[in-house]
């Protein structure tokens, strides 16, 4: 099924048994159908519906590719500050919200949850539901739209989303600092957390990537001060290209997102061996795992989400929160949408 309108989505839901929603196919561990499921392909439900650059908001259909939105925003000097991963691979707005994914700039600006203003979705009974709004100053009611972030489509099929956006920094600069040991890198990261940085990533075993943004005339002095604080660091020539490559997350065979905190990184480092990157000051790690490494994470009870790779259970642990399950039963009483 490949609906091209909201009404066709509603009809597809009413006629279906169990549905697996997909669009860009950039997170196949979440979108590949299991036995007994039908695919609801939202790639035909695309396009920006409203965009007001002076208001810093836009509304688009859920199957709209992130890259198309970013090109439109960039023409007006704006961007999606949560820096959605996999944009160049074809990620869509709906898939990004459903998976709850943010990139390195989350460190400075916040995650996808901080920028979504509203959503319209089709619930398990085929009803069209609106949550949130289309403007920044919208404090009325419960922020249900934020529950859709990271819901993995369990509550319904998102068909339309509204976001606030930010001006893109006039200039940026990146510093690379390779240290000898993980402990040194973590000590530097802790000091850097208090500073006004666009991004602060750790690439194991002990390399820090620090990005600054602001006025072009002020950046050279800020970079010098940062080098003095850190005791060195190399200025990266291809600043923009580097960060675009970083959010491609070209890791495998299983691409996994794991929540983290700075003190937890040594323990995670003892468990992970493949390519990986800690983003947003160590708040999350995207890692490429072998299947047996993933089984070890499960055995040790480490929460994670598999984005790429053939696995029957990409979300660990399965959702058990009573509030989540009550909302799920209210919106999808027939169980049309899988929990993960």
C-alpha positions as a Markdown table, in Angstrom:
| # | Residue | x | y | z |
|---|---|---|---|---|
| 1 | Unk | 0.0 | 0.0 | 0.0 |
| 2 | Unk | 1.3 | 3.4 | -1.0 |
| 3 | Unk | -1.2 | 6.1 | 0.0 |
| 4 | Unk | -0.9 | 9.6 | -1.5 |
| 5 | Unk | -3.3 | 11.4 | 0.8 |
| 6 | Unk | -4.3 | 11.4 | 4.4 |
| 7 | Unk | -7.7 | 9.9 | 3.5 |
| 8 | Unk | -5.9 | 7.0 | 1.8 |
| 9 | Unk | -3.9 | 6.4 | 4.9 |
| 10 | Unk | -7.1 | 6.3 | 7.0 |
| 11 | Unk | -8.7 | 3.8 | 4.6 |
| 12 | Unk | -5.5 | 1.6 | 4.6 |
| 13 | Unk | -5.5 | 1.5 | 8.4 |
| 14 | Unk | -9.2 | 0.6 | 8.6 |
| 15 | Unk | -8.8 | -2.2 | 6.0 |
| 16 | Unk | -5.5 | -3.7 | 7.4 |
| 17 | Unk | -4.6 | -6.3 | 9.9 |
| 18 | Unk | -1.1 | -5.5 | 11.2 |
| 19 | Unk | 0.8 | -2.7 | 9.5 |
| 20 | Unk | 4.5 | -1.9 | 9.3 |
| 21 | Unk | 5.1 | 1.8 | 8.2 |
| 22 | Unk | 8.1 | 2.7 | 6.1 |
| 23 | Unk | 9.2 | 5.5 | 3.8 |
| 24 | Unk | 12.9 | 6.2 | 3.2 |
| 25 | Unk | 14.0 | 2.8 | 4.3 |
| 26 | Unk | 17.1 | 4.2 | 6.2 |
| 27 | Unk | 16.3 | 2.2 | 9.4 |
| 28 | Unk | 15.4 | -1.2 | 8.0 |
| 29 | Unk | 15.6 | -2.9 | 11.4 |
| 30 | Unk | 12.5 | -0.9 | 12.3 |
| 31 | Unk | 10.6 | -0.8 | 9.0 |
| 32 | Unk | 11.1 | -4.3 | 7.5 |
| 33 | Unk | 7.8 | -6.2 | 7.7 |
| 34 | Unk | 7.6 | -9.3 | 9.9 |
| 35 | Unk | 5.4 | -12.3 | 9.3 |
| 36 | Unk | 1.7 | -11.4 | 9.1 |
| 37 | Unk | 2.4 | -7.6 | 8.5 |
| 38 | Unk | 1.6 | -5.5 | 5.6 |
| 39 | Unk | 3.8 | -2.6 | 4.5 |
| 40 | Unk | 2.3 | 0.9 | 4.5 |
| 41 | Unk | 4.7 | 2.9 | 2.3 |
| 42 | Unk | 4.5 | 6.6 | 3.1 |
| 43 | Unk | 7.0 | 7.7 | 0.6 |
| 44 | Unk | 4.2 | 9.1 | -1.6 |
| 45 | Unk | 3.0 | 11.3 | 1.2 |
| 46 | Unk | 5.5 | 14.1 | 0.9 |
| 47 | Unk | 5.8 | 17.8 | 0.5 |
| 48 | Unk | 6.1 | 21.0 | 2.5 |
| 49 | Unk | 2.6 | 22.3 | 3.3 |
| 50 | Unk | 3.4 | 25.6 | 5.0 |
| 51 | Unk | 6.7 | 27.5 | 5.6 |
| 52 | Unk | 7.0 | 30.9 | 7.2 |
| 53 | Unk | 10.7 | 31.9 | 7.4 |
| 54 | Unk | 9.8 | 35.0 | 9.4 |
| 55 | Unk | 8.0 | 32.9 | 12.0 |
| 56 | Unk | 10.7 | 30.1 | 12.0 |
| 57 | Unk | 8.2 | 27.3 | 11.6 |
| 58 | Unk | 7.1 | 24.9 | 8.9 |
| 59 | Unk | 4.6 | 22.0 | 8.4 |
| 60 | Unk | 5.2 | 19.1 | 6.0 |
| 61 | Unk | 3.8 | 15.7 | 5.2 |
| 62 | Unk | 5.5 | 12.8 | 7.1 |
| 63 | Unk | 7.1 | 11.1 | 4.1 |
| 64 | Unk | 9.0 | 14.3 | 3.1 |
| 65 | Unk | 12.8 | 13.6 | 3.0 |
| 66 | Unk | 14.8 | 15.5 | 5.5 |
| 67 | Unk | 17.3 | 16.5 | 2.8 |
| 68 | Unk | 14.5 | 18.3 | 0.9 |
| 69 | Unk | 13.5 | 20.2 | 4.0 |
| 70 | Unk | 17.1 | 21.1 | 4.8 |
| 71 | Unk | 17.7 | 22.5 | 1.3 |
| 72 | Unk | 14.6 | 24.7 | 1.6 |
| 73 | Unk | 15.6 | 26.0 | 5.0 |
| 74 | Unk | 19.2 | 26.6 | 4.0 |
| 75 | Unk | 18.0 | 28.9 | 1.1 |
| 76 | Unk | 16.5 | 31.1 | 3.9 |
| 77 | Unk | 19.6 | 30.8 | 6.2 |
| 78 | Unk | 17.8 | 28.4 | 8.6 |
| 79 | Unk | 18.2 | 24.8 | 9.6 |
| 80 | Unk | 16.8 | 21.9 | 11.7 |
| 81 | Unk | 19.1 | 22.3 | 14.8 |
| 82 | Unk | 18.7 | 18.7 | 16.0 |
| 83 | Unk | 20.8 | 17.7 | 13.0 |
| 84 | Unk | 18.8 | 14.6 | 11.9 |
| 85 | Unk | 21.1 | 11.6 | 11.1 |
| 86 | Unk | 20.9 | 9.7 | 7.8 |
| 87 | Unk | 19.5 | 12.7 | 6.0 |
| 88 | Unk | 21.6 | 12.1 | 2.9 |
| 89 | Unk | 20.6 | 8.5 | 2.9 |
| 90 | Unk | 16.9 | 9.4 | 2.5 |
| 91 | Unk | 15.6 | 9.7 | 6.0 |
| 92 | Unk | 12.1 | 11.2 | 6.2 |
| 93 | Unk | 10.6 | 13.5 | 8.8 |
| 94 | Unk | 8.2 | 10.9 | 10.1 |
| 95 | Unk | 10.8 | 8.2 | 10.4 |
| 96 | Unk | 13.2 | 10.6 | 12.2 |
| 97 | Unk | 10.5 | 11.5 | 14.8 |
| 98 | Unk | 9.3 | 7.9 | 15.2 |
| 99 | Unk | 12.8 | 6.7 | 15.9 |
| 100 | Unk | 13.6 | 9.7 | 18.0 |
| 101 | Unk | 16.9 | 10.4 | 16.3 |
| 102 | Unk | 19.1 | 13.5 | 16.7 |
| 103 | Unk | 22.6 | 14.2 | 15.5 |
| 104 | Unk | 25.7 | 16.0 | 16.9 |
| 105 | Unk | 24.2 | 19.5 | 17.1 |
| 106 | Unk | 21.8 | 18.2 | 19.7 |
| 107 | Unk | 24.5 | 19.1 | 22.1 |
| 108 | Unk | 24.0 | 22.9 | 21.6 |
| 109 | Unk | 20.4 | 23.1 | 20.5 |
| 110 | Unk | 18.5 | 20.1 | 21.9 |
| 111 | Unk | 17.0 | 17.0 | 20.4 |
| 112 | Unk | 14.1 | 16.4 | 18.0 |
| 113 | Unk | 11.7 | 16.5 | 21.0 |
| 114 | Unk | 12.6 | 20.2 | 21.6 |
| 115 | Unk | 11.7 | 21.2 | 18.0 |
| 116 | Unk | 8.5 | 19.4 | 17.1 |
| 117 | Unk | 5.5 | 21.7 | 17.5 |
| 118 | Unk | 2.7 | 19.4 | 16.4 |
| 119 | Unk | 1.6 | 16.3 | 14.6 |
| 120 | Unk | -1.4 | 14.8 | 12.9 |
| 121 | Unk | -1.6 | 11.1 | 12.9 |
| 122 | Unk | -4.0 | 8.2 | 12.1 |
| 123 | Unk | -4.7 | 6.0 | 15.0 |
| 124 | Unk | -5.5 | 2.3 | 15.0 |
| 125 | Unk | -9.2 | 2.9 | 14.3 |
| 126 | Unk | -8.5 | 5.1 | 11.3 |
| 127 | Unk | -9.3 | 8.3 | 13.1 |
| 128 | Unk | -7.3 | 11.5 | 12.3 |
| 129 | Unk | -5.9 | 13.0 | 15.5 |
| 130 | Unk | -4.1 | 16.3 | 16.0 |
| 131 | Unk | -1.6 | 16.9 | 18.8 |
| 132 | Unk | 0.2 | 20.2 | 19.4 |
| 133 | Unk | 0.0 | 23.0 | 16.9 |
| 134 | Unk | 1.8 | 24.8 | 14.1 |
| 135 | Unk | 3.2 | 27.8 | 16.0 |
| 136 | Unk | 5.9 | 28.3 | 18.6 |
| 137 | Unk | 3.7 | 30.0 | 21.2 |
| 138 | Unk | 1.3 | 27.1 | 21.8 |
| 139 | Unk | 1.1 | 26.3 | 25.5 |
| 140 | Unk | -2.4 | 24.9 | 25.5 |
| 141 | Unk | -3.1 | 21.3 | 26.4 |
| 142 | Unk | -0.9 | 18.3 | 27.1 |
| 143 | Unk | 2.2 | 18.0 | 24.9 |
| 144 | Unk | 1.0 | 14.7 | 23.4 |
| 145 | Unk | 2.9 | 15.4 | 20.2 |
| 146 | Unk | 6.2 | 14.8 | 22.1 |
| 147 | Unk | 5.0 | 11.3 | 23.0 |
| 148 | Unk | 5.3 | 10.5 | 19.3 |
| 149 | Unk | 9.1 | 11.1 | 19.4 |
| 150 | Unk | 10.7 | 7.7 | 19.8 |
| 151 | Unk | 7.3 | 5.9 | 19.8 |
| 152 | Unk | 8.4 | 3.8 | 16.9 |
| 153 | Unk | 4.9 | 4.2 | 15.4 |
| 154 | Unk | 3.2 | 2.3 | 18.2 |
| 155 | Unk | 0.4 | 4.9 | 18.6 |
| 156 | Unk | -0.4 | 5.5 | 14.9 |
| 157 | Unk | 0.7 | 6.6 | 11.5 |
| 158 | Unk | 2.1 | 10.1 | 11.5 |
| 159 | Unk | 0.9 | 12.0 | 8.4 |
| 160 | Unk | 1.8 | 15.6 | 9.1 |
| 161 | Unk | 4.4 | 17.3 | 11.3 |
| 162 | Unk | 5.2 | 20.9 | 12.3 |
| 163 | Unk | 8.6 | 22.1 | 13.5 |
| 164 | Unk | 10.3 | 25.2 | 14.7 |
| 165 | Unk | 13.7 | 26.0 | 13.1 |
| 166 | Unk | 16.7 | 28.2 | 13.9 |
| 167 | Unk | 19.0 | 30.5 | 11.9 |
| 168 | Unk | 22.0 | 28.7 | 10.7 |
| 169 | Unk | 25.2 | 30.0 | 12.3 |
| 170 | Unk | 27.0 | 32.6 | 10.0 |
| 171 | Unk | 30.3 | 30.7 | 10.5 |
| 172 | Unk | 31.5 | 27.5 | 12.1 |
| 173 | Unk | 34.9 | 26.0 | 13.0 |
| 174 | Unk | 35.9 | 22.5 | 14.2 |
| 175 | Unk | 38.8 | 21.4 | 16.3 |
| 176 | Unk | 40.1 | 17.9 | 16.5 |
| 177 | Unk | 42.0 | 16.8 | 19.6 |
| 178 | Unk | 43.6 | 13.3 | 19.6 |
| 179 | Unk | 44.6 | 12.2 | 23.2 |
| 180 | Unk | 46.5 | 9.2 | 24.4 |
| 181 | Unk | 43.9 | 7.6 | 26.7 |
| 182 | Unk | 40.2 | 7.5 | 27.2 |
| 183 | Unk | 40.5 | 8.9 | 30.7 |
| 184 | Unk | 42.2 | 12.0 | 29.3 |
| 185 | Unk | 39.4 | 12.5 | 26.7 |
| 186 | Unk | 36.7 | 12.2 | 29.4 |
| 187 | Unk | 38.4 | 14.6 | 31.6 |
| 188 | Unk | 38.6 | 17.2 | 28.8 |
| 189 | Unk | 34.9 | 16.5 | 27.8 |
| 190 | Unk | 33.8 | 17.2 | 31.4 |
| 191 | Unk | 35.6 | 20.6 | 31.3 |
| 192 | Unk | 34.1 | 21.4 | 27.9 |
| 193 | Unk | 30.5 | 20.7 | 28.9 |
| 194 | Unk | 30.3 | 24.1 | 30.5 |
| 195 | Unk | 31.2 | 26.0 | 27.3 |
| 196 | Unk | 29.0 | 27.3 | 24.5 |
| 197 | Unk | 29.8 | 24.7 | 21.9 |
| 198 | Unk | 27.8 | 23.5 | 18.9 |
| 199 | Unk | 28.9 | 19.9 | 19.1 |
| 200 | Unk | 31.1 | 17.8 | 21.3 |
| 201 | Unk | 31.7 | 14.3 | 20.2 |
| 202 | Unk | 34.1 | 11.5 | 21.3 |
| 203 | Unk | 35.4 | 9.1 | 18.7 |
| 204 | Unk | 37.1 | 6.2 | 20.6 |
| 205 | Unk | 39.6 | 5.5 | 21.7 |
| 206 | Unk | 40.4 | 9.1 | 22.7 |
| 207 | Unk | 39.7 | 11.7 | 20.0 |
| 208 | Unk | 37.5 | 14.7 | 20.6 |
| 209 | Unk | 35.7 | 16.6 | 17.9 |
| 210 | Unk | 34.6 | 20.1 | 19.0 |
| 211 | Unk | 32.5 | 22.5 | 16.8 |
| 212 | Unk | 32.0 | 26.2 | 17.4 |
| 213 | Unk | 29.5 | 28.5 | 15.7 |
| 214 | Unk | 29.0 | 32.3 | 15.6 |
| 215 | Unk | 30.2 | 35.5 | 13.9 |
| 216 | Unk | 33.1 | 34.9 | 11.5 |
| 217 | Unk | 35.2 | 37.7 | 13.0 |
| 218 | Unk | 35.0 | 36.1 | 16.5 |
| 219 | Unk | 35.7 | 32.5 | 15.7 |
| 220 | Unk | 39.5 | 32.6 | 15.3 |
| 221 | Unk | 40.0 | 34.1 | 18.7 |
| 222 | Unk | 37.5 | 31.5 | 20.2 |
| 223 | Unk | 39.4 | 28.7 | 18.5 |
| 224 | Unk | 42.7 | 30.0 | 20.0 |
| 225 | Unk | 41.3 | 30.1 | 23.5 |
| 226 | Unk | 39.9 | 26.6 | 23.1 |
| 227 | Unk | 43.3 | 25.3 | 22.0 |
| 228 | Unk | 44.9 | 27.0 | 25.0 |
| 229 | Unk | 42.3 | 25.4 | 27.3 |
| 230 | Unk | 42.7 | 21.9 | 25.8 |
| 231 | Unk | 46.5 | 22.1 | 25.4 |
| 232 | Unk | 46.4 | 21.8 | 21.6 |
| 233 | Unk | 44.1 | 20.7 | 18.8 |
| 234 | Unk | 44.0 | 20.7 | 15.0 |
| 235 | Unk | 41.7 | 23.0 | 13.1 |
| 236 | Unk | 39.7 | 20.9 | 10.6 |
| 237 | Unk | 39.7 | 22.4 | 7.1 |
| 238 | Unk | 36.5 | 20.9 | 5.7 |
| 239 | Unk | 34.3 | 21.7 | 8.7 |
| 240 | Unk | 30.9 | 21.3 | 7.1 |
| 241 | Unk | 31.8 | 18.3 | 5.0 |
| 242 | Unk | 33.2 | 16.5 | 8.1 |
| 243 | Unk | 30.0 | 16.9 | 10.1 |
| 244 | Unk | 27.8 | 15.9 | 7.2 |
| 245 | Unk | 29.8 | 12.7 | 6.9 |
| 246 | Unk | 29.6 | 12.1 | 10.6 |
| 247 | Unk | 25.8 | 12.0 | 10.6 |
| 248 | Unk | 25.7 | 9.3 | 7.9 |
| 249 | Unk | 26.4 | 6.7 | 10.6 |
| 250 | Unk | 28.0 | 4.3 | 8.2 |
| 251 | Unk | 28.5 | 1.6 | 10.8 |
| 252 | Unk | 27.5 | -2.1 | 10.7 |
| 253 | Unk | 26.6 | -4.8 | 10.4 |
| 254 | Unk | 24.1 | -3.8 | 13.1 |
| 255 | Unk | 23.7 | 0.0 | 13.6 |
| 256 | Unk | 22.7 | 0.6 | 17.2 |
| 257 | Unk | 21.9 | 3.6 | 19.3 |
| 258 | Unk | 22.6 | 3.4 | 23.0 |
| 259 | Unk | 21.8 | 6.0 | 25.6 |
| 260 | Unk | 24.8 | 7.0 | 27.7 |
| 261 | Unk | 26.2 | 9.4 | 30.2 |
| 262 | Unk | 29.8 | 10.6 | 30.7 |
| 263 | Unk | 30.4 | 8.3 | 33.7 |
| 264 | Unk | 29.0 | 5.3 | 31.8 |
| 265 | Unk | 31.4 | 5.5 | 28.9 |
| 266 | Unk | 34.2 | 3.4 | 30.3 |
| 267 | Unk | 31.8 | 0.5 | 30.9 |
| 268 | Unk | 30.4 | 0.8 | 27.4 |
| 269 | Unk | 33.9 | 1.0 | 26.0 |
| 270 | Unk | 34.6 | -2.4 | 27.6 |
| 271 | Unk | 31.6 | -3.8 | 25.7 |
| 272 | Unk | 31.9 | -2.2 | 22.3 |
| 273 | Unk | 34.6 | -3.0 | 19.7 |
| 274 | Unk | 33.4 | -1.8 | 16.3 |
| 275 | Unk | 33.2 | 1.7 | 14.9 |
| 276 | Unk | 31.3 | 4.1 | 17.1 |
| 277 | Unk | 30.8 | 7.6 | 18.1 |
| 278 | Unk | 29.6 | 9.3 | 21.3 |
| 279 | Unk | 27.6 | 12.4 | 20.4 |
| 280 | Unk | 26.2 | 15.4 | 22.4 |
| 281 | Unk | 28.8 | 15.4 | 25.1 |
| 282 | Unk | 28.5 | 11.7 | 25.6 |
| 283 | Unk | 24.7 | 11.6 | 25.8 |
| 284 | Unk | 24.3 | 8.8 | 23.2 |
| 285 | Unk | 26.5 | 6.5 | 21.2 |
| 286 | Unk | 25.9 | 5.2 | 17.7 |
| 287 | Unk | 27.8 | 2.0 | 17.2 |
| 288 | Unk | 28.4 | -0.7 | 14.7 |
| 289 | Unk | 28.0 | -4.1 | 16.3 |
| 290 | Unk | 28.4 | -7.8 | 15.4 |
| 291 | Unk | 25.3 | -9.9 | 16.3 |
| 292 | Unk | 27.1 | -11.5 | 19.2 |
| 293 | Unk | 28.0 | -8.1 | 20.7 |
| 294 | Unk | 24.4 | -7.2 | 20.6 |
| 295 | Unk | 23.4 | -10.3 | 22.5 |
| 296 | Unk | 26.0 | -9.4 | 25.1 |
| 297 | Unk | 24.3 | -6.0 | 25.6 |
| 298 | Unk | 21.0 | -7.7 | 26.1 |
| 299 | Unk | 22.4 | -10.2 | 28.5 |
| 300 | Unk | 23.8 | -7.3 | 30.6 |
| 301 | Unk | 20.6 | -5.3 | 30.4 |
| 302 | Unk | 22.0 | -2.4 | 28.4 |
| 303 | Unk | 19.1 | -0.5 | 26.8 |
| 304 | Unk | 19.5 | 0.1 | 23.0 |
| 305 | Unk | 17.7 | 0.4 | 19.7 |
| 306 | Unk | 18.8 | -1.4 | 16.5 |
| 307 | Unk | 18.4 | 0.8 | 13.4 |
| 308 | Unk | 20.0 | -1.4 | 10.7 |
| 309 | Unk | 20.5 | -5.1 | 10.6 |
| 310 | Unk | 18.2 | -8.1 | 10.6 |
| 311 | Unk | 16.9 | -8.6 | 14.1 |
| 312 | Unk | 13.5 | -9.7 | 15.3 |
| 313 | Unk | 13.5 | -7.4 | 18.4 |
| 314 | Unk | 15.2 | -4.0 | 17.6 |
| 315 | Unk | 14.1 | -2.3 | 20.8 |
| 316 | Unk | 15.6 | -3.6 | 24.1 |
| 317 | Unk | 14.0 | -3.8 | 26.6 |
| 318 | Unk | 10.5 | -4.0 | 25.2 |
| 319 | Unk | 8.2 | -1.2 | 26.5 |
| 320 | Unk | 6.8 | -1.9 | 29.9 |
| 321 | Unk | 5.8 | 1.6 | 31.1 |
| 322 | Unk | 2.2 | 1.4 | 32.3 |
| 323 | Unk | 1.4 | 4.9 | 30.9 |
| 324 | Unk | 2.8 | 4.0 | 27.5 |
| 325 | Unk | 0.8 | 0.8 | 27.4 |
| 326 | Unk | -2.4 | 2.5 | 28.4 |
| 327 | Unk | -2.0 | 5.1 | 25.7 |
| 328 | Unk | -1.2 | 2.3 | 23.3 |
| 329 | Unk | -4.5 | 0.4 | 24.2 |
| 330 | Unk | -6.5 | 3.6 | 23.8 |
| 331 | Unk | -5.2 | 4.6 | 20.4 |
| 332 | Unk | -4.6 | 1.1 | 18.9 |
| 333 | Unk | -7.0 | -1.3 | 20.6 |
| 334 | Unk | -6.9 | -3.8 | 17.7 |
| 335 | Unk | -3.0 | -3.9 | 17.8 |
| 336 | Unk | -2.5 | -2.9 | 14.2 |
| 337 | Unk | 0.8 | -1.3 | 14.9 |
| 338 | Unk | 3.8 | -3.3 | 16.3 |
| 339 | Unk | 5.4 | -2.1 | 19.4 |
| 340 | Unk | 8.9 | -2.0 | 17.8 |
